[in-house]
Amino acid sequence: MQKSLDIFKAEPQSVFDVLCDKKNTGFYMPAYQRPYSWEETHIKDLFSDCENVFRNLLESPDAIIFLGSILSVDDSAATTIFPIAKRQTPTHIKLVIDGQQRLSTLMLILLCLNERLRTLLPQLKKEDRNRAR
């Protein structure tokens, strides 16, 4: 039997580690969590925090900035998910207990950046080829 200290062990992680390190990770927001409710001021604060991270990283590659906490519990056995689509179940499942507003906003930012880069990439490649000539 696991001790509660082992289950609730806190470890600092980068945004990359939380969102991107393990492939096929899904975050599950339980029904008891409040719906997404961040307003523009909350998002601006998060962007400001991210800007500070980038500035500090330019000065020191090992800079650490606190963007807030996310409390999650591993549920890769999918015991808390209902209803579950068996064919679409991620390999790693994190049940989000706290920090769902921050996590959701970071995911939305990453999705927007990814989509923008995807649409700009052909143009950037074309400009790069033209410069190489």
Backbone hydrogen bonds, N-H to C=O, Kabsch-Sander energy under -0.5 kcal/mol:
donor,donor_aa,acceptor,acceptor_aa,energy
6,D,3,K,-0.9
7,I,3,K,-1.7
8,F,4,S,-2.4
9,K,6,D,-0.9
18,V,14,S,-2.2
19,L,15,V,-2.8
20,C,16,F,-3.2
21,D,16,F,-1.4
23,K,21,D,-0.6
25,T,22,K,-0.5
26,G,92,H,-3.2
28,Y,26,G,-0.5
28,Y,94,K,-2.9
29,M,27,F,-0.5
33,Q,30,P,-1.8
42,H,39,E,-0.5
43,I,39,E,-1.9
44,K,40,E,-2.7
45,D,41,T,-2.1
46,L,42,H,-2.0
47,F,43,I,-2.6
48,S,44,K,-2.5
49,D,45,D,-2.4
50,C,46,L,-2.5
51,E,47,F,-2.6
52,N,48,S,-2.2
53,V,49,D,-1.9
54,F,50,C,-2.4
55,R,51,E,-2.4
56,N,52,N,-2.6
57,L,53,V,-2.5
58,L,54,F,-1.7
59,E,55,R,-1.2
60,S,56,N,-2.5
63,A,60,S,-2.0
67,L,65,I,-0.7
71,L,98,D,-2.5
72,S,70,I,-0.6
73,V,95,L,-2.2
75,D,93,I,-3.3
78,A,75,D,-2.6
82,F,80,T,-0.5
86,K,84,I,-0.9
88,Q,85,A,-1.6
89,T,86,K,-1.0
91,T,24,N,-0.8
92,H,24,N,-2.2
94,K,26,G,-2.8
95,L,73,V,-3.1
95,L,93,I,-0.5
96,V,28,Y,-2.4
96,V,94,K,-0.7
97,I,71,L,-3.1
97,I,95,L,-0.7
98,D,71,L,-1.8
103,L,99,G,-2.9
104,S,100,Q,-2.5
105,T,101,Q,-2.2
106,L,102,R,-2.7
107,M,103,L,-2.4
108,L,104,S,-2.3
109,I,105,T,-2.5
110,L,106,L,-2.5
111,L,107,M,-2.6
112,C,108,L,-2.4
113,L,109,I,-2.7
114,N,110,L,-2.7
115,E,111,L,-2.4
116,R,112,C,-2.5
117,L,113,L,-2.7
118,R,114,N,-2.4
119,T,115,E,-2.0
120,L,116,R,-1.9
121,L,117,L,-2.2
124,L,120,L,-2.5
125,K,121,L,-2.7
126,K,122,P,-2.2
127,E,123,Q,-2.5
128,D,124,L,-2.3
129,R,125,K,-2.3
130,N,126,K,-2.2
131,R,127,E,-2.0
132,A,128,D,-1.6
133,R,129,R,-0.8
